[in-house]
Amino acid sequence: MILLQLYFSFLIIGSVAFGGGYAILPLIQDVVVNNKGWLNMTEMADIVTISQLTPGPIAVNGASFVGTKIASLPGSLLATLGVVTPQIILMLILGSLLFRGKKVKILDNMLKALKPGVVGLIAKATVDLIHSSIFINNFSLPLDYIALVGFGVGLVLYWKKFDIIKLIGIGACIGLILGVAEKFIL
């Protein structure tokens, strides 16, 4: 039963997901954390982090990791299949139209109309990730100072056009150093 729930949950997510990886995060969060209760927000933030570190789309990686957590390898396979099924069908249909040389005007208009909504979804995902990473209790004190320092340093280095691979390494080092220092201080 859980395998079917995983497949159909991610089938729905894949059916309404427009705008790429970060735009799909609020949809995954709504289903996986808020509706089904399969994960909490901390676990969701961990999955987002792991999904960004591994190659491939965030939606596919996220579905794979959630599926693995809920129902091992079969869960991973079915959740991943569920999230990609709508795109496969859509690409087959659109590909056949486009290769016939037809212009799909209604599709162009739909995509233009979806862009502002996608920006809103990405903004929501950003706020939720900041909330679950830096604030320990619902936007109130206490703060996770290790995460706050890592976020601040990462933001400054990102604005200075720092190489993203080096940025990830620096963030990991900051987390390790401050984590060890915190254990000795406390």
Buried (B, 14 or more C-beta within 10 A) or exposed (E): EBBEBBBEBBBBBBBEBBBEBBBBBBBBBEBBBEEBEBBEBEBBBBBBEEBEEEEEBBBBBBBBBBBBBBBEEBBBBBBBBBBBBBBEEEEEEEEEEEEEEEEEEEEEEEEEEBEEEBEEBBEBBEEBBBEBBBBEEEEEEEEBEBBBBBBEBBEEBEEEEBEEEEBEEBBEEBBEEBEEEEEEEE
